[in-house]
């Protein structure tokens, strides 16, 4: 049973990190594109990008918590 818990925890964090990883990459790419098109708005774009990345990263943290719960409970 323990090997299935390890497999479940690995899948939880592995699959749970794919989405946020792709999301953060897309956010950063679009933010750099926006700054390149309008350098005067760099401060506002950067502020919104950092906020969105924080929310996206929270999803990966939830996946990590679930993996720990699966592994040790």
C-alpha positions as CSV (number, residue, x, y, z in Angstrom):
1,X,0.0,0.0,0.0
2,X,2.9,2.3,0.7
3,X,4.2,2.2,-2.8
4,X,0.7,3.3,-4.1
5,X,0.8,6.3,-1.7
6,X,4.2,7.2,-3.1
7,X,3.0,6.9,-6.7
8,X,-0.1,9.0,-5.9
9,X,1.9,11.7,-4.2
10,X,4.3,11.8,-7.1
11,X,1.5,12.1,-9.6
12,X,-0.3,14.7,-7.5
13,X,2.7,17.1,-7.4
14,X,3.9,16.2,-10.9
15,X,0.6,16.8,-12.6
16,X,-0.3,19.6,-10.2
17,X,2.8,21.6,-11.2
18,X,2.4,21.3,-14.9
19,X,-0.5,23.7,-15.2
20,X,1.0,26.4,-13.1
21,X,4.3,26.1,-14.9
22,X,2.7,26.6,-18.2
23,X,0.6,29.4,-16.8
24,X,3.5,31.3,-15.4
25,X,5.4,30.9,-18.7
26,X,2.5,32.3,-20.6
27,X,2.0,35.2,-18.2
28,X,5.7,36.2,-18.4
29,X,5.7,36.0,-22.2
30,X,2.6,38.1,-22.6
31,X,3.9,40.6,-20.0
32,X,7.2,41.0,-21.8
33,X,5.3,41.4,-25.1
34,X,3.1,44.1,-23.5
35,X,6.2,46.0,-22.1
36,X,7.9,45.8,-25.5
37,X,4.9,47.3,-27.1
38,X,4.3,50.0,-24.5
39,X,7.4,50.6,-22.3
40,X,5.6,53.5,-20.4
41,X,3.2,51.0,-18.9
42,X,6.0,48.7,-17.6
43,X,5.3,49.4,-13.9
44,X,1.6,48.6,-14.1
45,X,2.2,45.5,-16.3
46,X,4.9,44.2,-14.0
47,X,2.7,44.8,-10.9
48,X,-0.2,42.9,-12.4
49,X,2.1,40.1,-13.7
50,X,3.5,39.5,-10.2
51,X,0.1,39.4,-8.7
52,X,-1.1,36.9,-11.3
53,X,2.0,34.7,-10.9
54,X,1.4,34.6,-7.1
55,X,-2.2,33.4,-7.7
56,X,-1.0,30.8,-10.2
57,X,1.8,29.6,-7.9
58,X,-0.8,29.0,-5.2
59,X,-2.3,26.2,-7.3
60,X,1.1,24.4,-7.2
61,X,1.3,24.9,-3.4
62,X,-2.2,23.3,-3.1
63,X,-0.9,20.3,-5.2
64,X,2.2,20.1,-2.9
65,X,-0.1,20.0,0.2
66,X,-2.2,17.3,-1.3
67,X,0.8,15.2,-2.2
68,X,2.1,15.5,1.4
69,X,-1.3,14.5,2.7
70,X,-1.4,11.5,0.4
71,X,2.0,10.4,1.4
72,X,1.8,10.8,5.1
73,X,-1.8,10.3,6.1
